[in-house]
Amino acid sequence: MFLDELEQKIHYTFKNRMWLEVAMTHSSYANEMKHDTPYNERLEFLGDAVLSIIVSDYLFNTYTSQEGDLTKLRAAIVCEKSLDVMANSIDLGKHLRLGKGEELTGGRQRPSILADAFEALISSIYMDGGMEAAREFVLPFVKEMLANEERLSFKDYKTVLQEIVQQNPEEKLLYCLVDEKGPDHDKRFVVEVRLNSNVIGVGEGRSKKNAEQMAAKEALELMGK
């Protein structure tokens, strides 16, 4: 029944509801259930790419801005903070299947979990109904974010750092996941940003994306930027 309510909220009925069930299953729940219960991390991976394509296509065909400005705008729309807003607008946390530990520690309100689940939801629609179905689902959220620019205050440290480094074409940036700490319900990721193999910043966050942003921020601070 909880999936019936979610389908009504997102205005999409699945032909194969298995995709939606997996999208709403967190790893903490799967770990407790055992028996190789599928969970949403693989769908989140694909959903990230599908979301990026949809947003990029919309911005390209709607705005005449230069590539750098479009990149910053896209980053602000697809960041964890914005995805958390989108997820909360459809009360996505209510529909997640979480492990007991995650449930007890506020997992239904945790931005990193909600952002990942929203990307998994996009991917589940894409797998079930194709790109146009995913586009129809995503674009209203994108347009709403663009209509409320104050929501797009996210600082894209990675893009700023990339623009600085690109001034010297021979320089190469690389983000490396170096550590994962804590239990599944409170995972922390540690990322190093390297310039030509030299570590110039280290960041920690509840998601890999957030850790990368924090690493880039530290690098910028060390550069005096």
Summary of the structure (lengths in Angstrom):
residues: 225
radius of gyration: 18.2
end to end distance: 51.5
largest distance: 56.2
contacts: 710
relative contact order: 0.13
helix: 64%
strand: 12%
